[in-house]
């Protein structure tokens, strides 16, 4: 059943454990994104706009629409909502700090011993 967007605009649509499990399994199986329990609030927050915009009154209704959508529009909207759309090479500085301070010091001696300076990552 559609939601009256004026009445419901300030209320979050809640997700049951069963609904979360449906989305979690679907998202992992189709996109390889593992949503742990700590990501439940993230999922709910990111999908609220879609539910309201399309008139869904529950996550179950939205899930069924995804399953029955031959156009792929609902699936595309879902993956856009749950994935990180902004990225750049040095986004996670800690990863490069680890590479510089931990990994490379272990790799350099074996590169020197092999006589090569070619390191491929």
Secondary structure, 3 states (H helix, E strand, C coil): CCCCHHHHCCCCCCCCHHHHHHHHHHHHHHHCCCCCHHHHHHHHHHHHHHHHHCCCCCHHHHHHHHHHCCCCHHHHHHHHHHCCCCCCCCCCHHHHHHHHHHHHHHHHHHHHHHCCCCCCC
